[in-house]
């Protein structure tokens, strides 16, 4: 693909590194060592540049595969957690379905009504194929309640959406926060919000695929997320060649 033109390493090597970094709890130096052991000597700073460039592309190209069906997206769980960025704490807003499928995320330096509104509006826009939720469950944070009320008044959130504030219903989201943070832990703090947001795009995409969003497109394969990532970056010629082989 054109986005890989001019790179010293082939596309498959770059995708391998980006996919592993976004999926597993490894640092750039860990991944440098792992790749060197497999005969691919590459500096950790190069891997960092690959992640900054291609993690957002990974998110963009796999989004169609990770769509949540309408019948699974009627009940949302919304909450925020904390991550370290540039020496300060930032707020990672996340939304998943009652079944655990990822809907969207948003990184904000503040935890207030404006940030909550931006996140919820973004999530509603990005999940139009799944339709409007029947219910949005949050904790008792006043910012989220006010944000939902204001979005309803502005016509962005349908009036029919019920807002619940039942803490235990968000346990599934708290568990999902924990799994994502276990991947983040070994990587250390992000240097700035731009690099954090780019990296999180790839991490959330791989986390979604790992949870089974898109598995039907690689049914029966032991590593479906790798199949999907490689497939979406294939050229038209490669797809034609693969189809000819299958025939």
N, C-alpha and C positions, 0 to 999 in steps of 0.2 A: 504494500500500500504506500501511497505518497507520503504519509506522515512518518514513514521509516526511512525515506530516501536520504542518503548522505551519512548514514550512521556507520560507524566502523564495524559494529557487530550486527549479525543478521537478526531479522525480526523475531524469530523463534526464541533466540537467546534473551532478547530484551523482554519479551512477554513472559518468559519463564521467570526472570528476576522480579519483574513488577508484580506478577501474580503471587509469587512466594512471599514477597515483602508485605503485600496487602492482606494475605491470608493468614500468615503465621506470626507468632510472637518472636520475631528476630530483629536484631539491629542491622544497620547497613554493614558494619564490620563483620557480624556473624555471617551475613549473606555473601560477603566477599570471600570469606574463608570457605564456605560451602561450595561456592562456584569454582574456586581455585582447585579444590579437591576433586572436582568433576572435570577438570581439564579446561576450565574457562577462566583464565586470569584476568580479573577486572577490578579496578579500584572502587572502593566504597563511595567515593565522591561521584563517580560515573553512574553508579546504581542510583544514587540520590537524584541526579539529573534525569535519569530515566523515569523514576517514580513521579517527579514533578511534572514531567511532560506527558506521560502516558497513563497515569492513574485516572485523570479526568476523562481521557479517551476511553479507557476501559469501562468507566461508569456510563458514558454516553452510548457506546456501541452495544452494551449488554442490557440496556434499560428495557428494550422491547421484550426480551426473554424473561425479565424479572417482574413483569406486570402482575399485579394481583387480581384474580378474577372477581367480578362483582359480588358473587355470593360469599366470598371469603373476606370482603372488605367492608362489611356493614357495621362492624364494631371496632372502633379505634382505641388504642391506648397511647396517651401522650404524656410525656414527662421530660425533664432535663436532668443531665448529670454534669459533673465537673471534669475538665481536663486542663492540664498545664500547658500554657502557650506563652513563650517569651518571658518567662519568669512570673507570670500572673495567672490566675484562674479564669478560665472562660467557661461558658455554658454551652453544652452540646444538647440541643433540643432534638428529640427523636420521637417518631411515631411508628407504631407497628399495629398489626391487626390482633384480634383476640387469639388467633392461632399462631402468632409469632412472626408473620411475614413482614418484612421491612417495607414501610411506605415512603418515608423521607427523613431527612435530618437537616439541621441548621446550626451553624456555629456562631455564637454571639458573645461579645465582650460584656454584655449586660444581661441581667435577668429582670425584665420589666414588661409592661404591657406592649410596648412597641415591638420588642423582640418576639414576644409570643404571637402577636398579630402577623408579623412578617413570616414566621415559621408556619403558622396554621394556614395562611393564605397561599403560601408556596406549596404546601402539602395538598391542599384542595385543588389547586391548579394542576399539579403534576400527576394526579390520580383520577383524571376525568374519565378514563376508560372504565374504571371500577365504579363510577357513579358516586353520589354523595353518601356519606356514612349515615347510618340510622342513629348511632350514638357515639359520642366522644367521651371517654373516661379520662379524668385527670386526678391529680391529688387536690388538696384544698388550697393550693396557691392562688391568691386573689388575682394575680396577673393573668393567668390562663382563663379564669372565669370571665374577667372583664374583656379579654381579647375576643372570646367567643361571642359575647353579647354585642360587641362593637361590629364584628364581622357580620353578624346577623342583621344588624341595623343598616349596614352598608350593602347588603344583598350579596355578599361574597359567600357566606355560609347560609345554607337554606334554613328557614325558620323551623322546619320539621325535625332538624337534628336535635336530639336530646343530649344535654350535658349532664353527666354523672360525676360525682366526686366520691367514689368508693375506693378506698386505699388498696384493699386486698386484690381488687381486679387488675391493678397495675403490677402485681407480682411478676407476671410474665415479662413485662418490660424491664423491671429491675434485674431479672435474671439475664435478659438480653444485654443490658448495660454491662453487667459483670463479665459476660463472655467477650464482649468487644474490648473491655478494659484489660483483660488478660492478654490480649494480642498487643494492645498499646504499651503495656508495662515495660517490656524489655527494650522498646524503641527509645525510651526517654522522652523528655519534654520537646515539644515543637519549638522552633526558633521564632516563628511569627505566624500570624493568622492565615496569610496567603499560602504558605507551605503546608500548614495544618489542614486547610480546607481542601487543597488539591490531594493530599494524601488520604484524607478521610473519604473523599469520593471513591477512590479505589478500594479502600477498606470496607466501606459499607456495601459496595457492589459485590465484593468477594464474600462478605459475610452473608449477604442475601442468597447468593448462589450456594454457599455451603449449607444453608438452612433448607435448601431444596427448591427455591424459587427458580424455575427454569429447567428442573431435572427432567421433565417430560420431553425436552428437546434432545436429551442424550440418555434416553431410557436404557437401563441395563448396563451402562458403562460404569466401571468402578470409580472413575474420577470425572463426573459430569461437568464440573465447573471448568476444568481444563479444556474439555472438548468444546464447550460453548465459547470460551475466550478465544481459542484458536480459530474457531469457525467464523466468528464475527470479524476477524482481521484478515481472513483469506481474500485474495484477489479474485476477480470474476474468472480468470483463467484457471486458477487453482480449483475453484468450485466445479467448473466444467470438467476438469481432469478427474476430480474425485468422483463425480457422477458417472463418468465414462467407465471408471474402474468398477464401480458398484454394479453396473450393467453387465 
